[in-house]
Amino acid sequence: MPVYLIDQHRASVFGTPISHIDDITLARYHAAIYDGCEFGCDYCTGWSKSMRSLTESVRMMPNIAIRAKEELAVMHRDDVIGLTADSDPYQPAEPTYRRTHHVLQMCVEAQHPVVIMTKSPLVLQDIDLIQQLHHDRFAMVIVTIISHNVDVQSRFEHKSPSTVERLALVRELKKYDIPVGVALQPLIPYVNDTDYALKRLLQMIRDAGADFVYWDYLTIVNSRHYQRINESLVWMGNYPPSYLRDLYGTDNVINRAYRQERNQMLLQLCDSFQLPIRLPFSYFAQRFPVARAVAYLLAQHASRDELMGRDVLATQGRDLAQRVLAGDWPLDLLQKHPSYPVFQPLVGQIPSV
């Protein structure tokens, strides 16, 4: 059991804004309510950030509600706050210390959009706040799932809620008409990313009623993290010593050829199950200013181009999204874009167009 500490030195609740458009979460801020995580999933990059164990201590900001209120007062009201960092906002400390609850209360007061990423059904303790926030502005929950296979899930996430519990959480959240996504992460080569494993899990996610799904691959941050992953793999099968080296080389991300092949398979499966790979435009089109909503859609399309290996188109799409977000509407380029029919009805709302 970790030691719980009050961190007097933490300067900010939400941290600094990111410069790019996060088309997955729509968030401009990726904030960790807790520093340290009791779940301590074996693959988490949080293990690489300190010589001490990720689960040894959980640090909490004092007077977090007051600080959150102060920061929200000077923040752009359309910048989505993502409670999506390494530590789970609904880890076992939350029912006792209620740090996430207090921050959400401030966001409801300010009617400030929020997205929550968690693997814990404890998020349902704040369902009234989340539902109110989505009614007034925008709120979304993303549930992370690693595998349909009990052995894989329990090996890498042995302190976390089961996949069955998380799929039940998706079903429950949908009863409240809240946008719900599922994050397949991390995908670990030959462990949870086989054709059968992906098909089985996507079927379960579709049947649970998720609005969209996305995926990300295992990132290996440094040598300490590399060693931890290797030790976990020993429990999963007879993997050769060169297993990770061949797939990652000297990089911290999996090699491009392997990633593109898996991306193609995942896209095909998602299309066959009619599972969007990003939050559908209709879910947020009326909840943000037109320029911001269209920029999100363009960035989403750029991500699909990237998943399909069309890097040049992906770069052009992201550049176009940034221009629109900044208030520049190059109508000639927008009219040629594949998603133009989706947002065309909104273009007339821009005085300069």
KAMOFEN-V697882 format. One line per field, one symbol per residue. ss: DSSP state (A for helix, B for strand, O for the rest). phi: phi as a letter, one per 20 degrees, with the letter a starting at -180 (. if undefined). burial: I if it has 16 or more other C-alpha atoms within 10 Angstrom, else O. Layout:
ss: ???
phi: ???
burial: ???
//
This chain:
ss: OOBBBBBOOOOOOOOOOOOOOOOOOOBBBBOOOBBOOOOOOOOOAAAAAOOOOOOOBBBBBOOAAAAAAAAAAAOOOOOBBBBOOOOOOOOOOAAAAOAAAAAAAAAAAAOOOBBBBBOOAAAAAAAAAAAAAAAAOOBBBBBBBOOOOAAAAAAAOOOOOOAAAAAAAAAAAAOOOOBBBBBBBBBOOOOOOOAAAAAAAAAAAAAAOOOBBBBBBOOOOOAAAAAAAAAAAAOOOOOOOOAAAAAAOOOOOOOAAAAAAAAAAAAAAAAAOOOOOOOOAAAOOOOOOAAAAAAAAAAAAAAAAAAOOOAAAAAAAAAAAAAAAOOOOOAAAAAAOOOAAAAAAAAOOOOOO
phi: .fedceefefebfdmefeeeeefeemeecdddfddobfflggegfffeebfefgefbcecfflffffffffffdeffeffedecegeffcfgffgeelffgfffgfffgeldfbcddbddffgffdfffffffffebabbcddecdaeeffffffecfddgfggfffffgfffffdldgcdcdeaeedgmdcdfgfffffffgfffffnfeabbbbdgddfbfffgfffgfffgeereefgegfffedleeecffgffffffgfffffffffeldfebgggffcgedcgggffffgffffffffgffenefffffffffffffffenedfgffffefgeggfdgfeffeegee
burial: OOOIOOOOOOOOIIOOOOOOIIIIIIIIIIIIIIIIIIIIIIIIIIIIOOOOOIIOIIIIIOOIIOIIIOOIOOOOOIIIIIIIIIIIIIIIIIOOOOIIIIIIIIIIOIIIIIIIIIIIIIIOOOOOIIIOIIOIIIIIIIIIIIIIOOOIIIOIIOOIIIIOOIIOIIIIIIOOOIIIIIIIIIIIIOOIIOOOOIIOIIOIIIOIIIIIIIIOOIIIIOOOIIOIIOOOIOOOOOOOOOOIOOIIOOOOOIOOOOIOOIIOIIIOIIOOOOIIIIIOOOOIIOIIOIIIIIIIIIIIIIIIIIIOIOOOIIIOIIIIIIOIIOOOIOOOOIOOOOOIOOIOOIIOOOOOO
//
